Amino acid sequence: MLQTSERRHRWGGKPIVLVGLMGAGKTTVGRRLAQRMRLPFVDADHEIEAAAGMTVADIFERFGEPYFRDGERRVIARLVDGTPKVIATGGGAFINEATRALILDQAITIWLDAEPEVLADRVRRRDTRPLLRDRDPLEVLTELAQIRNPFYALAPIRVESIAAPHDATVDAILEALHQ
């Protein structure tokens, strides 16, 4: 395993931003990646909730998606400050043109790509996702993949998030960062 100083040299010490659809593992994988790299971990959705004083679901319900996306962009701009860390974003963050440009310019961007069936299986475990309220997760995620995957594909690094232990995805990210 590489020492932290060698890692920073190889990936430049920029923030590492994980993007992808809900259920891809951005938060869980991000925490484990940060731990393995001895870096801080930040979940953008948690930061948004702390700044707003309410949950993401409540922000969506009360103010709508455009309001949420604007706040999300401002929080991510604050997080992508040039210091080494791992940042998990919400599934729609990278779709916003200004947010995407900022992330691509200021960070190492990694797309956690997963099949809609894998994602649907994972998200069925929690009822906290506003875009899934009263809808079939597989149907929603299939639609979202068609719309969002072309944007995620702009990330310079793509790692498959398969139905396997999260450490397998962390290993794949570490390998990609060191190529």
Salt bridges, closest charged atoms under 4 A:
GLU47 OE1 - ARG78 NH2 3.64
GLU65 OE2 - ARG69 NH2 3.03
ASP70 OD1 - ARG73 NH2 2.51
ASP70 OD2 - ARG74 NH2 3.17
GLU72 OE1 - ARG69 NH1 2.94
ASP81 OD1 - LYS85 NZ 2.66
ASP113 OD2 - ARG158 NH2 2.86
ASP121 OD2 - ARG125 NH2 3.33
ASP136 OD1 - ARG124 NH2 3.71
GLU139 OE2 - ARG135 NH2 3.50
GLU143 OE1 - ARG135 NH2 3.12
ASP167 OD2 - ARG32 NH1 3.88
ASP167 OD1 - ARG36 NH1 3.99
ASP171 OD1 - ARG36 NH2 2.41
